[in-house]
């Protein structure tokens, strides 16, 4: 056992020294190392280098690197004109709960340049429907895998579909949106979804960790749809580790600037 522990320590030390010797390590290499490390200290060092490299590449106008290179575990959701791109990823430490990181690279037309906004994981997203506004410095954390671009009059906003590995018992799927306000700031949570006459900012679905949930966008029909979730037994209501798809679907249909909730969609 002693020699095994010593060997693990030696391998981690070599990994640490090799990491610090590489000043020009690429995003792809760093993300590979981030998810292959079995040491929390190394994971933290690698993630810090990723955060720093984002800012360095932004200053050098090299973030379009992601347009040509697919990076495992980095989620990218972009507008059609690439003037708003959301980068998100998660970090799992053995001693802590999963943490989320991200940046939004967006173009301000009246200033004629791009800005890089960090997303600071600082809170927990509540299951259900929500009416609150969220700013990047108090972000709930998610990996966004789809972005739907819309325009109301002259203002653009972006609907986001995301995933959150909540804990050891449940996962979460998220429908949210972001927009750029009058002060050129990124804001999450415009009340553009309507449920039974009430406008809300986002949906958060929670379900069992071993189960899967579909949450997709049908571009042809301008429809967001998802698996309706139900507990495996009536007495398990609100015990979300027992929630899963019940073979029915709900959705949101886009109509005149508002996404209208539709229950029990028939395909």
N, C-alpha and C positions, 0 to 999 in steps of 0.2 A: 504493500500500500504506500509505503514511504517513497519508493522509487517512482511509482505511478504519479503521485502528487508532485514530485520533483520534476518529472518529465512534462506534465501539464504546465507547471510554472515556467519551465524553460521554453516551451513552445509559445506560450503567451508573450514571454519576454522578446523572443525573436520577432513575433508578429508586431509588437509594439515598436521595436527598433526599426523594423522595415517600414512601418507606416510613417514614422517621423522622418525617415530618410527620403521619402518621396514628396517633393514639394509641388510637383505638377501632376499629381494623381488625378485621373479623370473622374467625372461623375459616375460612370459605369463601374469603374474599379472600386470606388468608395462604397457604392450601394451593394456591390457583391460582398465586400468585407463587412459591411454593416450587418448583413443577415447571416454571415457565416461565423461570426465571432461568438464564442461561448463565455466571454468574460465581460462583465458590466463596464469595467474601466475602459477597455478597448472600444466597446460599443459607443461609449460617451465621447471618446476622442474622435472616432470616425465620424459620428454625427456632427460634432463641432466643426470638423473639416468640411463637411457637406454644406453646412450653414454658411461658413465663410466663403466657400467656393461659389455659392449662389450669388453673393454680393459682388465678388470679384468678377465673375462672368457677366453680371449685369452692367457693371461699370465699363467693361470691355465690349459691351453689346454682342455678347456671344451666347445668349440664352437660346437663340434659334438652333443651337446644337441639338436640342431635343426633337426637332422636326425630322431629323435624319437618323437618330440613334434611339432605339427602344431600350429603356432601362427597366429591368425587373424590379418590382416593388415600388416604383415611383409612378403615381397616378397623375395623368395630365389631362385636363379638360380645357379646351380652347374654343374661342369664338371663331367663326368662319374667316374673318379677316386677320386673325392672330393678334388683334389689338387688346385682347384680354385673355390671359392664360393663367389657369390655376394649377399649381404644383402641390401635391400633398403626399405624405408618406407617414408611416408609423414606426415606432421604435419599441421593441419589447426587451425590457431588462428582466433578469431573473429575480431581482429583488423588488421590482415595482410593477405597477399596473402599466398597460400599454399607454404610451404617449404619442401625440400626433404633432406633426410639424408641417409647415407649408409656406408658400409665397404666392402672391398674386402679382403678375407683371401686367400693367395696364397703361394704356395710352390716354393722355389728357389732350384733347384736340385744341383747346384754346391756349395751351402752353406749348404745344408742338413737340412733346417728348413723353417717353415712358417713365413710369415709376415702379418701384419694387416694394410691395407691402408685405411684411412678415405676418404670418398667422400665429398668434401666441396661445397655445393650449392652456386654458386657465379655468375651465368649468366643465360641468357634466350636463349633457343634453337630456332633457326630460322626455320620457315617452308620452306619446299622444299628439295633440295639436297645440300649437304655440302662437302667441300674438306678439311676442317681444322682439325688439330690435337687438341685433348683436353686432358688435364692432370687432375688427381683427385682433385687438389687444385682449379680448375676453372670449376667445373662440372655443367652441365645444369640442372640436376635433372630429375629423372624418377623412376618408379618402374618397374623393369625388371621381366617378368614372364616366359621367356624361354631363354635357352642358347644352342647354336649349336656349337659343338666342331669340328674344322677342323685342318688339318696339311698341311703346304707347306714345302716340303723337311723335315727338322727336327724341324721346328718351328711350334708351336701351336698358334692358335688364336681362339677367341670365338665370334660368332655372337650373339647379344642380341636383343630380342624383348621387347619393353617396352611401358609404358603408362604414360602420363603426364596430370593431370587435370589442364589445362592451366589457365582458369579464369572462370568467370560466364557465358561466352558465347560460349567458344569452349574447346574441348579436343584435345590431340595430341597422336599419336602413332609413335613409333620410331623404326627404324632398324639401329643398330650401331654395332660396334665390338670393342673388346679390345685385346691387346696383351702385352707381357712382352718384353721390348726392351733390348738392349745389356748391359745396366746399371742396369738391373733387376728392372726397373720401369714399373708401369702400364701406358699404353697409350691407349686412345680411338681414333679410326679413321684411321685405315689402309685402303688405297684405294683398296679395294677388290671387290667393286661392279662396274659393267660396264654398262653404259647407252649410246647407240648409239656411241660406240667407245671411250667414255670418262670414266675414272675411278674416282670414288667418294668414300667418306668415310662413309656417312650415308644418310638415308632418314628420313624426318619428315613430317608426314601427319597431317593436321588440319581439324577439322570438327565440326558441331554443337553440343553444349553441351547436348542436349536432344536425340541425335542420337547415334548409335553404329557403330563401324567399325571392321570388322574381319581382323586380322593380325595373320597368323598362319604358322606353319612349317609342311610340309608333309614329314615325315621321309622316307617313302617308296620310294618316287620319288625325294628325296633330293631337295625339292622345297619350297621356302617361297612364300606365296601368300596373297593377300589382296584385299579388296573392292576398286574398283576405285571410287574416289570421284569427284563429280561434283556439281556446284551450282544449286539451285532449279530453277533459271531463268538465261538466258544468261547475263543479265545486272548486275548480282551479282557476277561476276568473281572477285576473290581476297577478297570477303567478306565471310570469312571462317565460320562464324556462320550460314550461309545458305548452307554449303556444307554437302553432305551426300552420301551414296552408290548409284550408278546408275545401279546396277544389273550386272555389268561387273567386271572382275577380272584381275589384273596384278600380276606379280611375278618375282622371281629371281631363276634361275636354276643354280645349282653348276656344273661347268665344268672346270677341270684342274686348280684348285686353284682360280678361279674367279667366282663370282656370276653374271651371265648374265641376264640382264633385258629382260623380255618377256611381251609384251603388249597384252591385250585381250586374256587371257588364256581360253581355252574351256575345261570344265569338263564333 
